[in-house]
Amino acid sequence: MATDSGAPTGSFRLSMLLYDSRYRSLTIQVFAFFVLMFGAAWLVYNTKTNLEALGKPFGFDFLFNTSGYDIAQRPIEYSSQSTHLRAAMVGLLNTLILAVMACVTATVLGVFAGVLRLSNNWIIARLMTIYIETFRNVPVLIWIIVTSAVMSESMPPPSAFRGADPSASMILWDSVAVTNRGVYIPAPLVEHSLGSLNIPGVQLSLDAIAFLVVVALSIWVNRRVLAHATKVQNATGVRPATWWKSLLILFLPAIVLLYAMGFHLEYPALRGFNFSGGIQMRNSLIAMWIGLSIYTAAFIAEIVRAGIMAISKGQTEAAFALGLQPGKTMRLVILPQALRVIVPPLISQYLNITKNTSLGLAVGYMDLRSTLGGITINQTGRELEGMLLMMLIYLIVSLVISTVMNFYNDRVKLRER
């Protein structure tokens, strides 16, 4: 029988670790912890012993061996003579680029569809319902494969752009070419480059760093200007005009920097049997981007709809009473309050997009799963090390996304007074 949990009345005895309720829970936790650690140590030792018996001692030296394979879509310099570590970096960058593109597009489409589903127009509301129910109830892999097939089979070949009377033409003032080999867009270049910063295994462009620093400083200064305008408004009741100051602060420094570096665009041009110059967005990237975007946007639309419906109708009625139009009411009154409901589940959708980029293997998109978790493992036979490293990278990326979104959620949530 357990003893009284009040103040100790005598000296400590070992039996009290089991029979005294003041110590029993701690004893059980310590015992469970040691059992867990023993099991983990046994698992690690057993795995290490078996790998050594197979002639594959645990280690990551394979990352510095020559990869021996090419990657078509590569944002940084890479060749078949580069290391497996370099290939993994290319795959990681491809994963991050695709994730960012899909998150932005899915958010825009999702907000648009979620708002329109609540429209008073019966046709528009039903069309959005059909879109949401259709796209979110079909596996995302199917949408990716369908998009890839459409791009490969229905788009014109580069040869269709040749001749005096071509059957296909470039769009957006002859700057973009859509072909069955991919989409060619202008590439940003500078004449007076600031050079690059070489870190072991990584080469950072000082041009991009300088541009990002200028943009970040401009945003910070603009926030200070807006905060000062709010302070003046609270003190005098009149808000000073800030729109022209914001435009100058946000755009002028970046424009001056780009002009000083000699910024210009390199347009794609048909030379021989294919386009050269510019940036080629291969069909695999386009298929992954569109497939992930339209699939996840259907879920985000439902999140947005739920967030809007969580706001009291009295907010809308009060806005109409003040003379606000429906569009401004939604943009200035409803959506800012609905964000407090929308953001938490939105984090999960961003994480799903990031993890679903691993489906790129189905259409030949060389992401982290296809490089480090695919070809590298097959060539080196280091399944355990490759999978552990890939899991760690996905975990870190997901935690970073969660941290950023949780910080934003903390900024927009209601504050108790």
Secondary structure as GFF3:
##gff-version 3
##sequence-region A 1 417
A	DSSP	alpha_helix	16	19	.	.	.	ID=ss1
A	DSSP	alpha_helix	21	53	.	.	.	ID=ss2
A	DSSP	three_ten_helix	61	64	.	.	.	ID=ss3
A	DSSP	alpha_helix	84	117	.	.	.	ID=ss4
A	DSSP	alpha_helix	122	136	.	.	.	ID=ss5
A	DSSP	alpha_helix	140	154	.	.	.	ID=ss6
A	DSSP	three_ten_helix	158	161	.	.	.	ID=ss7
A	DSSP	beta_strand	177	179	.	.	.	ID=ss8
A	DSSP	beta_strand	182	185	.	.	.	ID=ss9
A	DSSP	beta_strand	187	190	.	.	.	ID=ss10
A	DSSP	beta_strand	196	199	.	.	.	ID=ss11
A	DSSP	beta_strand	202	205	.	.	.	ID=ss12
A	DSSP	alpha_helix	206	236	.	.	.	ID=ss13
A	DSSP	alpha_helix	243	260	.	.	.	ID=ss14
A	DSSP	beta_strand	263	266	.	.	.	ID=ss15
A	DSSP	beta_strand	269	271	.	.	.	ID=ss16
A	DSSP	beta_strand	274	276	.	.	.	ID=ss17
A	DSSP	beta_strand	279	281	.	.	.	ID=ss18
A	DSSP	alpha_helix	283	309	.	.	.	ID=ss19
A	DSSP	alpha_helix	313	321	.	.	.	ID=ss20
A	DSSP	alpha_helix	326	329	.	.	.	ID=ss21
A	DSSP	pi_helix	330	334	.	.	.	ID=ss22
A	DSSP	alpha_helix	335	356	.	.	.	ID=ss23
A	DSSP	three_ten_helix	357	362	.	.	.	ID=ss24
A	DSSP	alpha_helix	368	370	.	.	.	ID=ss25
A	DSSP	pi_helix	371	376	.	.	.	ID=ss26
A	DSSP	alpha_helix	377	380	.	.	.	ID=ss27
A	DSSP	alpha_helix	383	412	.	.	.	ID=ss28
###
